[in-house]
Amino acid sequence: MNITRENKDALNAVVTVAIEKDDYATKVEKILTDYRKTANIPGFRKGHVPMGMVKKQYGKAVLIDEVNKLIQEGLNKYLTEEKLDVLGQPLPKPQDDIDWDSDNFSFEFELGLAPEFEVDLEGKKGITHYNIVADDKLIDDQVVNIQKQYGKLVALQEVAKDSEITGVYKNEAEEIENTVTLTLDKFKGKATEKKFVGAKVGDVITLKTKGLYEDDHELMHALKVDHDKAHGLDIEVTFEITEVNKRELADLDQELFDKLFGKDNVKSVSELKEKIKEDAEKQFVQQSDQKFLNDVTEHLVANTKFDLPAEFLTKWMQTAGENPMDDATAKEEYEKSEKSLRYQLIEAKLMEANGIKVDFEDVKESAKAMIKVQMAQFGQTNPSDKELDDIAARVLSNQEEVKRISEQVVSQKLLALYKEKANVKTKELTYDKFVKEVYGDK
């Protein structure tokens, strides 16, 4: 077997695989001999079927199968030995005139080659990494939320501004009937609040859905209607009050602290606030890091210039999936995935250049850390190494989990690299200001 390559340009090549009779003849003969021993053909005893008849019946199918195996093995070996960095898989060029009665065969395959490029992490434009802090308002609000969560409900005769109101939204024509519990601060404007304050259990209040809530998504959940229907919905609904309660705040005492954080881990309101601040800022780090990772990704894709073998990749996508695509669909899919492909190439280049690797121990340790956090949420704060190893082994027996955790480990290692080597600007701000700056006003 002889394999040669012709580079069409920097991103495209054609590989020719030439196969001669000596490459396959012995193997084909052996398989046909084995067939002869087991062939069951009327008129002949098993093992005594003429070889000519076996060849006539099975010869071409066996030949084609063996030639295809040779091609696959030869191509894989060639790509490895030549250290070719290919995109997708080799694509066979159409050949409708193969003469399988011939002794020698030649097949051509198109290759898409990965581009050569350099990655500059230290761009001129700095990328912001946010240091999000928990301010007094956020901490105080969280204290009140805890008090509400662990407080008790007291039944009321009529609605007050801070009441929790349970009732049923109805509109027979629109087939709306949904029971909800709400607070008056969820409504948009003071007019609706005035309708409720002073109302009693059994009272029915008529409301207009247009402008009832700040966000139509709130209306969607309140009325239990679909997304499209909720947007711009302008009808009247009734709300029959079935229950009115006031939530008495739980006392900030040692019993509550122990319930939240374990025996004597928190002993005062100031320690509670410190704990809330610490836990909140740990979560903020995750959000900040994810935002930073996304921004670096966008920056690298936008500023690392290279061409791709687009025509080849589009053609390859037509046959790569479970269902074949037509030209237009494949082109559309390529355009959707091009940005992701570019980042995969950039990521691979950065990992190679900086010696970043992920082995099974990395994945195992990451899985154990994840399991430890999950166990702590259920009060198991000090699991043994054997427990963690046993659970991790079960988790990592699932290949999908291995893949997911491996991707997380890669992200963490790249995040550390970006923090170290990219042009990073640090900006400190509160969580509310972070949300407004990054995602727009709440």
N, C-alpha and C positions, 0 to 999 in steps of 0.2 A: 504494500500500500504506500502510495506517495501523496503527500499533502503539500500544496504550494499556495502562496498568498500573493494577491496583487492589490496594493493599496490604491484605491480610486482617488482618495484625498485624505486629509488628516483624520477624518471621522468615519470613513466608509472603506470597506475592503471586501474582496471576494476571495473565498478560499475554495480551491478545487481539490476534491478527494478522488484520486485515481485508484481503482481496485482491480487487481489482476486475478486470474484463475487460481494461482498458487495461494492467494490469501484466504480463499474460502473452500477450495475443492475438498481437502481432507475432512473438514468439519461437516460439510454437506454429505459426503459419502458415508461418514459414520452415522449420521442421523438417519439417513435413508436405510442403512443396513439394520439399524435398530427397529425402524418402522417395519421392515420386511419380516423381522422375527415375530412381531405382534399383529401384523395386518390380518384382518379377517375379511377375505374376499371370496364370495361364493365360487365354488368349483376348485378351490385350492386349499390344501391343508395348511394350518397355521405354521409359518416359518418356511413354507415352500412356494410362496408367491414369486414368480419370475421378477428379477430385479428391474427388468425393462418396464414392467407394468407398474412397479412401485414408483419408479422415476417419472413415468408418464402421469401418474395420479398425484404424486406429492412433490415431485422434483422442483417445480417452479416456485411453489409456496415456500419450501424450505430454503431455496436459494435466496429469494427476496428477504426472508426473515434474517438469514445470516449476513447478507450484505448490509442490511439496515443496522444490525448489531455492530458490525465492523465500522460503519460510518460513525455511529454514536461514540464508540470507544476511541476511535482514532481522533475525532474532533476534540473530545474532552482532553485527551492526552496532549494533543497539539497546542491547545489553548493554554494548558498548564505549563508545558515546557517552554513555550514562546513568551510566557508571562504577559499575555494579552489581556488588557483590561477592557472587557466588552460590556456593552449595555444590552439588556434583554438576552435573547438566545439567537444562535445562528439561524437564519431563515433560508430554507432550500429554494433555489431558483426553479421556477416551473420547468418540468421536462416531461413532455407528453409522448416523446418518441423513444423511450428506453427499450432497447432490444434485449430482452432477458434471455434470448437464445445465444447471445454473444458470450465470449469468455471474459472480456474486460469491460469495465464500466467507469464512467466519470460523472461526478456530481459536483454542482457548484452551490455554495452557500454565501449569502450576504452577511456581513458582520457590521454592527454599529460599534464604533470605538469610543471609549471615554476620552473627553478632551483633556488637553494639558492646560493647566492654569495655576496661578498662585493665589493664596488667600492672605489678605492684609487685615489682621484683626485691629491694628492700631490706626483706625481711620481718623481723618481730621475732625469729623463731627462726633462729639461725645455722646454716649448713650447713657440715659439716666437710670440709675438704680435707686429706687425709693426706700428710704428708711421711715417706715410708718410707725408712729407712736400713738399710744392710747392716751387721749386727753382726759381731763377730769369729767367732762360731760359724758363721754362714752362709758367711763368707769361707773359714774353715779347712775346712769341709765341701766347698766347691767346689774347693779346692786338692786335697783327697784324691780327689774325683771325677775331676779332670783326670789325676791320677797313675794312677788305676785305668784310665781310658779309654785312656791311652797306655802303660800297663804291658804286661807279657807274662804269658801263662798258663803255669803250671807244673803238669804232671800230678801228682796225688797218688794214693796207694794207698788211703787211707781218708779219710772225711769229718772235717773239723775245723770249729770254730765259724764261721770266716771263709771256708769253701770256697764255690766256685760248683759247684752240683750239677746235672748234666743227667740226665734220666730220663723215664720214661713212666708217666703216670697211666692206670689201667685199671679198668673195671668192665664186664664183658661183658653183664650183664643190662640195664644202662642204655646200652649201646653207647658207652661212653666209652673213648677211647684217644687220648691227646694227649702229645706230647713237649714238655717245658719245661726251661728252665734257671732255677734259683732259688737264693736265699741264705736261710739259716735265720732271719734277722731278719724275714722276711716272715710267718712263722707266728705265730699267736696262742698265747701261753703257752709255758712251758719244757718241757712234757711231750713235745711233738712234736720239739723240738730234741734232746732226750735220745735219742729213737729213731734219729736220724740220725748223731749224733756217734759215730765209731768204725766206722760201716758202710762196706762196701767195694763196689767195682764188681761188679755182678751180684746184690747183695743186693736182696731185695724187702721193702718195709716196708708194713704195713697201717695205713691212716689212716681216721679218721671225718671226714666232710666238715663236720659240724655244729661250728661254732666253730673250724674249721681256720685261717681267716684273720680278720683284724680286720674286713674288709669283704667282703660277699658278691660284690662286683664283682671282687675278686681271684680268688675261687673260679670265677667265670664264665669268666675268661680262662685260668686254670690248667687247667680241665677241658674248656674249649671247649664249654660248654653255653649255652643261651640265657638271657636275663636272668631271665625268670619262673621257669625251672627252678632257677637258682642260688640264688634267695632261699628260705631255709628247707630246702635240700636236706640230707637226713639219711640218708646211705648210707655203706658202706665202699668205699674204693678202695685199690688197691695202687699202689705207686710203685717201679718197678724202676730202680735206679741204673745208668746206662750210662757215666757219665764224672764224675770228680771233679777239680777244678782249684783252684789257688790263684793269685790274681792278684798278681803282684809289682808294687809301685808303681814308676812311672817316676821316674827321678832328676830333681830340680828343677835342671836345668842349662841352659846357654845353647842347646844343641841343641833342648830342649823349648820354651824361650821363643821361639826363632826359628820353630819349627814352628807355634806358636800365634798369634804376633802379627807375624811378619815379621822380617827381619834387624835385630838390635840395637835393636828398639823397646822391648823389656823386657830388663833386664840383671841383675835380682836377684829374690829371693823377695819382698822388700818392694815392689818395683815391680810384680811379678805380683799381689800382694794389692791394691795400689792400682788396678790395671787391672780386676781382678775386681769390686772395690767400685764403680768408676765405671760399668762395663757393667751391673752388677746394678741400680744405682740409676736408670739410664736406663730400664730396663724397668719398674722400680717406678713411675716417673713416669707411664708409660702406663696402668698399672693404677689408680693413684690418680686420674688425670684422668678415666678412664672411670667410676669409682665416683662421683666428684664430679658429672660430667655427668648420670649416672643419678639422683642424689639431687636435683639442681636440677630436673630434668624432673619427678620425682614431686612436688616441692614446688610447682612452678608449676601443675601440673594440679590438685593438691588445693586450692590457695589462690586460684586465679583463677576466679571464679564467673561463669558466663554460661549462658544457655539455648541449646539447639540446636533446629532444626526436625526433631525426631526422627521424627515421622510421615512427613514428606516424604522424609527420607533413607532411612528403611526402605523406603518405596515405590520410591524410585529404585534402591536396591540390588537389588530384585527383577528389574530389567531391565538393569542396568549390566554384568553379567558375561556370559561366553560362554553360560552355561546359566541360564535363568530360575529364580527361586526362588519357593517358596510363601510365604505370609505368615509362618508360624512360623519358617522357616529364615532369612528376611530379618531378622526381629526379632532372632534369635539372633546373626546376623552383625553387625548394627548394634551390639548390646551389646558384642560382642567388640572392635569397632573404634572405639568412641566415645572411649576414652581417647587413642588415637593421633590421632584427628581433632582433639580438643581441643588436644593439644600442637602439631599442625601449625598451627592457627590462632594459638596463642600465639607460636610460633616466627616466623611470618610478621609478626605485630605487632611483635615485638622487632626483627626485621631492618629493617623499615620505619622504626621509631622511631629506630634507631641507625645508619641509613645503611649497613647491611651488605649487600653485593652480592657475587655470585660471577660473574666473567666467565671467558672462555676462557683468558686468561693465567694466572689463579689455578689453574685446573684443570691447565694444561700444566706450570706450575712444581711443583705438587704431584706430578704424575706423574713428572717428572724426579727429584725428591727421592727418591721411592719406588724408582725404577729404580737410582739411585746406591747406595742402601742394599743392594739385592739384588745388584748387581754387586760391591760390597765383600765380600759374604759368599763370593764365589767368587774372591777375590784381586784383582779389578780395582778398585783403589783410586783411580785417577786417570783416569776416562774423559774424552774430549774433549767439548766442547759439541756438536759435530756428531753424535757417537755418541748422546748423550743426546737430542738433538732428533729424530734418525731413529727411535730406539726409541719415544720418546714419541708420535711421529706414528702409528706402527703401533698402539700401545696405544689411542690416542684415536680410531682409525678404527672402533672397536667402541663403539656407542652405550651398551651396558650398562656398559662400563668408564667412559665419560664420566659416566654417571649415578652410579655408585658413588663415583668420585673426587669429584664435585661434592658429594655428601652428606658426604663426609669433610671437605672444605674448609669447608662450612657448619658442621659440628660444631666444627671448630677455631676458627672465628671466634666462634661463640657461647660456646665454652669461655673464650676470652680475655675476652669481654664479662662473663660470669658471675664470673670471678675479679676483674674490676675493679669491678663494680657490686653484686654480691650481698653479702649479709651472711655473710661467710666466716669460719669459725674454722679455724685451722691446728693440726693435731695431729701431733707427731712420734712415731714408734714403729718398732720393728723389723718385718721382714716377717712373722715368725711371729705377733707380736701383732696385726698388721693382719689377717691371715687369720682369727685367732680372733675378733677384734672384729667383723669385717664379715661373715664367712661361717660363723662357728661353728668349733668345734674341728675340726682336720684329721681 
